[in-house]
């Protein structure tokens, strides 16, 4: 187990908030690796209500830490989807959830998950889930046309 990941789990389990630099593109375009940080508070099962659209940190069974958005909450557990994905993962039981996002940091700007523009954007993005592959392809092709996103030798 990666020591940094273990420290995140330990800090959250001891009641501390943490900032993490997510890796991978599953939460793109909201969170871009190498640019954005996510502020997490410990998830307290007795206190925290899980809502559609929340971004939670959980550990897959015997596997990696995952930061994804709640798609739905059902009797058998929580179902998640990354912002750059269409496939829904779950059910994940509450005891696997470690932290809850309270803000994102881009540069020096902290953006609360309760900010009206953030709430609007994430609700819209959830509705567009079936169209994400098309949207991603258009964005990718647009970057290529503009000369961005390709390796220069």
MDAnalysis code that builds the backbone (N, CA, C; Angstrom):
import MDAnalysis as mda
import numpy as np

u = mda.Universe.empty(459, n_residues=153, atom_resindex=np.repeat(np.arange(153), 3), trajectory=True)
u.add_TopologyAttr("name", ["N", "CA", "C"] * 153)
u.add_TopologyAttr("resid", np.arange(1, 154))
u.add_TopologyAttr("resname", ["UNK", "UNK", "UNK", "UNK", "UNK", "UNK", "UNK", "UNK", "UNK", "UNK", "UNK", "UNK", "UNK", "UNK", "UNK", "UNK", "UNK", "UNK", "UNK", "UNK", "UNK", "UNK", "UNK", "UNK", "UNK", "UNK", "UNK", "UNK", "UNK", "UNK", "UNK", "UNK", "UNK", "UNK", "UNK", "UNK", "UNK", "UNK", "UNK", "UNK", "UNK", "UNK", "UNK", "UNK", "UNK", "UNK", "UNK", "UNK", "UNK", "UNK", "UNK", "UNK", "UNK", "UNK", "UNK", "UNK", "UNK", "UNK", "UNK", "UNK", "UNK", "UNK", "UNK", "UNK", "UNK", "UNK", "UNK", "UNK", "UNK", "UNK", "UNK", "UNK", "UNK", "UNK", "UNK", "UNK", "UNK", "UNK", "UNK", "UNK", "UNK", "UNK", "UNK", "UNK", "UNK", "UNK", "UNK", "UNK", "UNK", "UNK", "UNK", "UNK", "UNK", "UNK", "UNK", "UNK", "UNK", "UNK", "UNK", "UNK", "UNK", "UNK", "UNK", "UNK", "UNK", "UNK", "UNK", "UNK", "UNK", "UNK", "UNK", "UNK", "UNK", "UNK", "UNK", "UNK", "UNK", "UNK", "UNK", "UNK", "UNK", "UNK", "UNK", "UNK", "UNK", "UNK", "UNK", "UNK", "UNK", "UNK", "UNK", "UNK", "UNK", "UNK", "UNK", "UNK", "UNK", "UNK", "UNK", "UNK", "UNK", "UNK", "UNK", "UNK", "UNK", "UNK", "UNK", "UNK", "UNK", "UNK", "UNK", "UNK", "UNK"])
u.atoms.positions = np.array([
    [0.855, -1.182, 0.000],
    [0.000, 0.000, 0.000],
    [0.893, 1.235, 0.000],
    [0.576, 2.191, -0.829],
    [1.309, 3.453, -0.909],
    [1.193, 4.189, 0.422],
    [2.347, 4.675, 0.937],
    [2.357, 5.353, 2.248],
    [1.485, 6.596, 2.237],
    [1.496, 7.348, 1.126],
    [0.675, 8.568, 1.049],
    [-0.803, 8.221, 1.163],
    [-1.229, 7.160, 0.484],
    [-2.630, 6.754, 0.549],
    [-2.981, 6.296, 1.965],
    [-2.068, 5.563, 2.590],
    [-2.308, 5.105, 3.948],
    [-2.429, 6.303, 4.878],
    [-1.585, 7.318, 4.686],
    [-1.651, 8.507, 5.527],
    [-2.974, 9.227, 5.352],
    [-3.500, 9.293, 4.137],
    [-4.805, 9.913, 3.899],
    [-5.865, 9.184, 4.704],
    [-5.857, 7.870, 4.640],
    [-6.831, 7.078, 5.396],
    [-6.673, 7.295, 6.898],
    [-5.436, 7.285, 7.370],
    [-5.185, 7.472, 8.799],
    [-5.638, 8.852, 9.261],
    [-5.283, 9.882, 8.486],
    [-5.673, 11.246, 8.858],
    [-7.194, 11.387, 8.908],
    [-7.878, 10.875, 7.902],
    [-9.339, 10.958, 7.881],
    [-9.940, 10.169, 9.049],
    [-9.403, 8.995, 9.320],
    [-9.957, 8.180, 10.413],
    [-9.716, 8.819, 11.778],
    [-8.709, 9.689, 11.873],
    [-8.434, 10.404, 13.132],
    [-9.189, 11.729, 13.217],
    [-10.024, 12.019, 12.208],
    [-10.842, 13.226, 12.254],
    [-10.240, 14.450, 11.602],
    [-9.143, 14.293, 10.868],
    [-8.488, 15.426, 10.223],
    [-8.986, 15.617, 8.794],
    [-9.040, 16.868, 8.351],
    [-9.287, 17.172, 6.947],
    [-7.975, 17.034, 6.193],
    [-8.058, 16.697, 4.910],
    [-6.859, 16.551, 4.080],
    [-7.081, 17.184, 2.720],
    [-5.977, 17.564, 2.082],
    [-5.981, 17.990, 0.686],
    [-5.250, 16.921, -0.102],
    [-5.851, 16.511, -1.201],
    [-5.196, 15.500, -2.031],
    [-5.080, 16.010, -3.461],
    [-4.098, 15.478, -4.168],
    [-3.923, 15.718, -5.591],
    [-4.381, 14.445, -6.304],
    [-5.614, 14.419, -6.779],
    [-6.102, 13.199, -7.441],
    [-5.280, 12.867, -8.682],
    [-5.149, 11.577, -8.940],
    [-4.446, 11.090, -10.118],
    [-5.465, 10.497, -11.069],
    [-5.154, 10.490, -12.331],
    [-6.039, 9.917, -13.328],
    [-7.073, 10.935, -13.791],
    [-7.814, 10.548, -14.813],
    [-8.759, 11.468, -15.447],
    [-10.218, 11.083, -15.224],
    [-10.507, 10.244, -14.244],
    [-11.898, 9.819, -14.045],
    [-12.799, 10.963, -13.585],
    [-12.233, 12.016, -12.978],
    [-13.049, 13.140, -12.509],
    [-12.887, 14.382, -13.388],
    [-12.251, 14.226, -14.545],
    [-12.124, 15.311, -15.509],
    [-13.504, 15.596, -16.095],
    [-13.931, 16.774, -16.355],
    [-13.195, 18.031, -16.395],
    [-13.181, 18.797, -15.071],
    [-13.931, 18.350, -14.076],
    [-13.963, 19.089, -12.811],
    [-12.601, 19.084, -12.132],
    [-11.979, 17.923, -12.047],
    [-10.683, 17.800, -11.394],
    [-9.672, 17.323, -12.431],
    [-8.648, 18.133, -12.651],
    [-7.604, 17.750, -13.592],
    [-6.335, 17.416, -12.809],
    [-5.783, 16.209, -13.040],
    [-4.586, 15.818, -12.312],
    [-3.425, 16.771, -12.610],
    [-2.643, 17.057, -11.568],
    [-1.517, 17.963, -11.720],
    [-1.888, 19.424, -11.598],
    [-3.172, 19.725, -11.603],
    [-3.622, 21.110, -11.504],
    [-4.459, 21.336, -10.258],
    [-5.369, 20.436, -9.970],
    [-6.371, 20.668, -8.935],
    [-6.118, 19.821, -7.692],
    [-6.570, 20.352, -6.568],
    [-6.554, 19.618, -5.306],
    [-7.988, 19.500, -4.813],
    [-8.232, 18.483, -4.028],
    [-9.552, 18.268, -3.444],
    [-9.405, 18.284, -1.927],
    [-10.285, 19.039, -1.255],
    [-10.286, 19.105, 0.202],
    [-11.335, 18.119, 0.705],
    [-10.889, 17.190, 1.534],
    [-11.766, 16.148, 2.074],
    [-11.880, 16.280, 3.578],
    [-13.078, 16.058, 4.065],
    [-13.315, 15.929, 5.503],
    [-13.661, 14.481, 5.774],
    [-13.433, 14.024, 7.001],
    [-13.786, 12.640, 7.328],
    [-15.273, 12.393, 7.114],
    [-15.588, 11.219, 6.609],
    [-16.983, 10.816, 6.455],
    [-17.416, 10.154, 7.750],
    [-18.447, 10.697, 8.352],
    [-18.967, 10.159, 9.614],
    [-20.349, 9.582, 9.332],
    [-20.442, 8.254, 9.377],
    [-21.690, 7.573, 9.001],
    [-22.901, 8.038, 9.792],
    [-22.716, 8.344, 11.050],
    [-23.853, 8.736, 11.879],
    [-24.300, 10.171, 11.588],
    [-23.407, 10.975, 11.018],
    [-23.706, 12.392, 10.825],
    [-23.965, 12.763, 9.365],
    [-23.148, 12.231, 8.476],
    [-23.174, 12.676, 7.091],
    [-24.238, 11.956, 6.277],
    [-25.104, 12.741, 5.695],
    [-26.099, 12.197, 4.770],
    [-25.474, 12.191, 3.383],
    [-25.616, 11.096, 2.673],
    [-25.055, 10.989, 1.325],
    [-26.121, 11.431, 0.337],
    [-25.723, 12.354, -0.537],
    [-26.649, 12.893, -1.537],
    [-26.097, 12.686, -2.937],
    [-26.990, 12.549, -3.887],
    [-26.599, 12.481, -5.293],
    [-25.756, 13.714, -5.616],
    [-24.634, 13.504, -6.247],
    [-23.751, 14.601, -6.621],
    [-22.589, 14.818, -5.671],
    [-22.653, 14.260, -4.447],
    [-21.525, 14.376, -3.526],
    [-20.305, 13.686, -4.126],
    [-19.123, 14.223, -3.841],
    [-17.880, 13.569, -4.234],
    [-17.285, 12.949, -2.976],
    [-17.149, 11.623, -3.009],
    [-16.692, 10.878, -1.843],
    [-15.441, 10.073, -2.179],
    [-14.610, 9.876, -1.168],
    [-13.436, 9.025, -1.291],
    [-13.788, 7.685, -0.657],
    [-13.553, 6.607, -1.391],
    [-13.806, 5.273, -0.849],
    [-12.705, 4.330, -1.302],
    [-12.619, 3.211, -0.631],
    [-11.658, 2.187, -1.023],
    [-12.429, 1.029, -1.633],
    [-12.044, 0.689, -2.859],
    [-12.632, -0.501, -3.473],
    [-12.208, -1.718, -2.661],
    [-13.016, -2.744, -2.701],
    [-12.712, -3.960, -1.938],
    [-11.298, -4.455, -2.261],
    [-10.451, -4.504, -1.240],
    [-9.068, -4.983, -1.379],
    [-8.312, -4.299, -2.508],
    [-8.545, -3.009, -2.694],
    [-7.943, -2.351, -3.843],
    [-7.627, -0.889, -3.550],
    [-7.798, -0.053, -4.545],
    [-7.335, 1.334, -4.520],
    [-8.351, 2.303, -3.921],
    [-7.833, 3.483, -3.571],
    [-8.704, 4.583, -3.174],
    [-9.297, 5.198, -4.429],
    [-10.575, 5.564, -4.351],
    [-11.282, 6.122, -5.507],
    [-12.035, 7.373, -5.059],
    [-11.944, 8.412, -5.878],
    [-12.683, 9.646, -5.641],
    [-13.682, 9.794, -6.778],
    [-14.966, 9.556, -6.488],
    [-16.011, 9.639, -7.516],
    [-17.253, 10.313, -6.958],
    [-18.146, 10.626, -7.863],
    [-19.387, 11.319, -7.530],
    [-20.505, 10.306, -7.278],
    [-21.338, 10.603, -6.300],
    [-22.473, 9.739, -5.986],
    [-23.512, 9.870, -7.101],
    [-23.858, 8.735, -7.676],
    [-24.907, 8.702, -8.690],
    [-26.261, 8.441, -8.046],
    [-26.288, 7.494, -7.115],
    [-27.529, 7.213, -6.400],
    [-27.232, 6.493, -5.089],
    [-28.192, 6.582, -4.193],
    [-28.106, 5.893, -2.904],
    [-29.314, 4.971, -2.823],
    [-29.045, 3.682, -2.643],
    [-30.107, 2.692, -2.584],
    [-29.958, 1.865, -1.314],
    [-30.920, 1.014, -1.077],
    [-30.919, 0.147, 0.106],
    [-29.654, -0.690, 0.210],
    [-29.153, -1.175, -0.935],
    [-27.990, -2.067, -0.911],
    [-26.654, -1.337, -0.916],
    [-26.634, -0.005, -1.018],
    [-25.387, 0.739, -0.977],
    [-25.414, 1.977, -1.851],
    [-24.226, 2.532, -2.037],
    [-24.060, 3.768, -2.802],
    [-23.494, 3.414, -4.172],
    [-24.006, 4.076, -5.203],
    [-23.542, 3.881, -6.570],
    [-22.826, 5.145, -7.019],
    [-21.657, 4.949, -7.661],
    [-20.785, 6.056, -8.028],
    [-20.538, 6.102, -9.529],
    [-20.146, 7.291, -9.991],
    [-19.689, 7.460, -11.367],
    [-18.656, 8.589, -11.380],
    [-17.565, 8.379, -12.123],
    [-16.585, 9.446, -12.305],
    [-17.149, 10.483, -13.270],
    [-16.687, 11.715, -13.162],
    [-17.192, 12.771, -14.043],
    [-16.814, 12.549, -15.501],
    [-15.796, 11.733, -15.751],
    [-15.370, 11.455, -17.115],
    [-15.737, 10.025, -17.520],
    [-16.750, 9.481, -16.866],
    [-17.163, 8.108, -17.121],
    [-18.676, 8.034, -17.293],
    [-19.131, 6.940, -17.882],
    [-20.569, 6.703, -17.984],
    [-20.985, 5.475, -17.185],
    [-20.034, 4.576, -16.939],
    [-20.330, 3.346, -16.209],
    [-20.527, 3.630, -14.722],
    [-21.583, 3.079, -14.173],
    [-21.907, 3.270, -12.761],
    [-21.319, 2.102, -11.973],
    [-20.659, 2.426, -10.859],
    [-20.014, 1.421, -10.012],
    [-20.774, 1.301, -8.696],
    [-20.975, 0.092, -8.263],
    [-21.632, -0.110, -6.990],
    [-22.314, -1.458, -6.943],
    [-22.903, -1.770, -5.829],
    [-23.024, -0.932, -4.640],
    [-21.749, -0.926, -3.798],
    [-21.476, 0.220, -3.214],
    [-20.379, 0.400, -2.263],
    [-21.027, 0.638, -0.904],
    [-20.616, -0.140, 0.089],
    [-21.232, 0.023, 1.417],
    [-20.632, 1.232, 2.135],
    [-21.411, 1.793, 3.049],
    [-20.993, 2.988, 3.782],
    [-19.676, 2.806, 4.518],
    [-19.387, 1.606, 5.004],
    [-18.149, 1.421, 5.770],
    [-16.904, 1.540, 4.894],
    [-17.053, 1.527, 3.566],
    [-15.925, 1.690, 2.650],
    [-15.645, 3.164, 2.333],
    [-16.548, 4.052, 2.738],
    [-16.405, 5.481, 2.457],
    [-15.551, 6.114, 3.543],
    [-14.546, 6.863, 3.109],
    [-13.575, 7.442, 4.040],
    [-13.715, 8.952, 4.189],
    [-14.018, 9.653, 3.089],
    [-14.041, 11.106, 3.142],
    [-15.058, 11.706, 2.193],
    [-15.375, 12.956, 2.465],
    [-16.366, 13.688, 1.683],
    [-15.748, 15.015, 1.250],
    [-15.840, 15.316, -0.037],
    [-15.273, 16.553, -0.553],
    [-16.077, 17.761, -0.069],
    [-15.346, 18.789, 0.385],
    [-15.980, 20.038, 0.813],
    [-15.563, 21.199, -0.071],
    [-14.461, 21.021, -0.829],
    [-13.985, 22.097, -1.697],
    [-12.968, 21.545, -2.689],
    [-12.743, 22.339, -3.741],
    [-11.705, 22.076, -4.727],
    [-10.811, 23.291, -4.761],
    [-9.533, 23.072, -5.018],
    [-8.596, 24.189, -5.091],
    [-7.958, 24.171, -6.474],
    [-8.114, 25.280, -7.161],
    [-7.524, 25.461, -8.482],
    [-6.654, 26.704, -8.395],
    [-5.345, 26.508, -8.495],
    [-4.428, 27.623, -8.278],
    [-4.523, 28.045, -6.820],
    [-4.831, 29.321, -6.608],
    [-5.008, 29.825, -5.243],
    [-6.482, 29.976, -4.883],
    [-7.358, 29.534, -5.747],
    [-8.787, 29.729, -5.545],
    [-9.445, 28.476, -4.968],
    [-10.097, 28.651, -3.843],
    [-10.829, 27.562, -3.193],
    [-12.296, 27.685, -3.589],
    [-12.870, 26.595, -4.093],
    [-14.256, 26.580, -4.560],
    [-15.046, 25.602, -3.698],
    [-15.989, 26.111, -2.955],
    [-16.822, 25.284, -2.088],
    [-17.763, 24.428, -2.923],
    [-18.059, 23.230, -2.438],
    [-19.031, 22.378, -3.131],
    [-20.450, 22.927, -2.997],
    [-20.616, 23.975, -2.192],
    [-21.932, 24.605, -2.030],
    [-22.073, 25.871, -2.866],
    [-21.018, 26.246, -3.594],
    [-21.072, 27.436, -4.437],
    [-22.141, 27.211, -5.519],
    [-23.021, 28.189, -5.752],
    [-24.127, 28.005, -6.709],
    [-23.686, 27.583, -8.111],
    [-22.587, 28.130, -8.628],
    [-22.134, 27.730, -9.965],
    [-21.637, 26.292, -9.983],
    [-20.957, 25.886, -8.910],
    [-20.501, 24.511, -8.811],
    [-21.702, 23.561, -8.772],
    [-22.690, 23.893, -7.957],
    [-23.888, 23.054, -7.831],
    [-24.594, 22.950, -9.185],
    [-24.754, 24.072, -9.889],
    [-25.402, 24.072, -11.198],
    [-24.630, 23.191, -12.178],
    [-23.307, 23.406, -12.256],
    [-22.493, 22.652, -13.199],
    [-22.554, 21.156, -12.923],
    [-22.431, 20.750, -11.657],
    [-22.421, 19.320, -11.353],
    [-23.777, 18.669, -11.614],
    [-24.847, 19.383, -11.350],
    [-26.177, 18.821, -11.661],
    [-26.361, 18.658, -13.162],
    [-25.923, 19.653, -13.917],
    [-25.998, 19.569, -15.375],
    [-25.136, 18.410, -15.879],
    [-23.927, 18.295, -15.344],
    [-23.009, 17.241, -15.780],
    [-23.568, 15.859, -15.469],
    [-24.275, 15.716, -14.364],
    [-24.902, 14.428, -14.037],
    [-25.984, 14.090, -15.065],
    [-26.746, 15.097, -15.483],
    [-27.779, 14.866, -16.486],
    [-27.186, 14.481, -17.846],
    [-25.991, 14.973, -18.125],
    [-25.337, 14.710, -19.415],
    [-24.554, 13.395, -19.430],
    [-24.640, 12.599, -18.376],
    [-23.866, 11.361, -18.269],
    [-23.911, 10.494, -19.521],
    [-25.078, 10.254, -20.124],
    [-25.093, 9.384, -21.311],
    [-24.335, 9.974, -22.507],
    [-24.132, 11.289, -22.509],
    [-23.507, 11.958, -23.650],
    [-22.029, 12.281, -23.423],
    [-21.482, 11.881, -22.279],
    [-20.094, 12.217, -21.946],
    [-19.084, 11.730, -22.976],
    [-19.207, 10.513, -23.525],
    [-18.217, 10.102, -24.525],
    [-18.200, 11.032, -25.748],
    [-19.356, 11.473, -26.168],
    [-19.440, 12.383, -27.317],
    [-18.818, 13.726, -26.959],
    [-19.145, 14.239, -25.780],
    [-18.607, 15.524, -25.331],
    [-17.085, 15.437, -25.219],
    [-16.577, 14.363, -24.641],
    [-15.125, 14.191, -24.493],
    [-14.440, 14.131, -25.851],
    [-15.046, 13.441, -26.796],
    [-14.466, 13.332, -28.134],
    [-14.416, 14.696, -28.810],
    [-15.481, 15.474, -28.686],
    [-15.515, 16.820, -29.274],
    [-14.429, 17.693, -28.648],
    [-14.300, 17.641, -27.318],
    [-13.271, 18.441, -26.633],
    [-11.883, 18.004, -27.076],
    [-11.638, 16.695, -27.121],
    [-10.335, 16.172, -27.518],
    [-9.998, 16.585, -28.950],
    [-10.950, 16.411, -29.857],
    [-10.710, 16.783, -31.263],
    [-10.498, 18.286, -31.407],
    [-11.199, 19.065, -30.616],
    [-11.013, 20.520, -30.644],
    [-9.614, 20.897, -30.194],
    [-9.110, 20.232, -29.170],
    [-7.744, 20.500, -28.703],
    [-6.728, 20.135, -29.776],
    [-6.954, 19.008, -30.453],
    [-6.038, 18.612, -31.517],
    [-6.049, 19.620, -32.656],
    [-7.235, 20.121, -33.004],
    [-7.332, 21.119, -34.064],
    [-6.622, 22.418, -33.691],
    [-6.650, 22.752, -32.413],
    [-5.990, 23.963, -31.928],
    [-4.500, 23.761, -31.655],
    [-4.024, 22.511, -31.831],
    [-2.617, 22.235, -31.600],
    [-2.267, 21.939, -30.158],
    [-3.265, 21.739, -29.319],
    [-3.031, 21.386, -27.915],
    [-3.231, 19.890, -27.755],
    [-2.579, 19.332, -26.769],
    [-2.822, 17.932, -26.443],
    [-1.987, 16.951, -27.223],
    [-1.182, 17.416, -28.192],
    [-0.311, 16.495, -28.880],
    [1.122, 16.715, -28.442],
    [1.903, 15.673, -28.473],
    [3.296, 15.780, -28.041],
    [4.108, 16.428, -29.132],
    [4.855, 17.421, -28.742],
    [5.752, 18.098, -29.676],
    [7.150, 17.517, -29.501],
    [7.832, 17.187, -30.559],
    [9.208, 16.660, -30.479],
    [10.208, 17.755, -30.689],
])
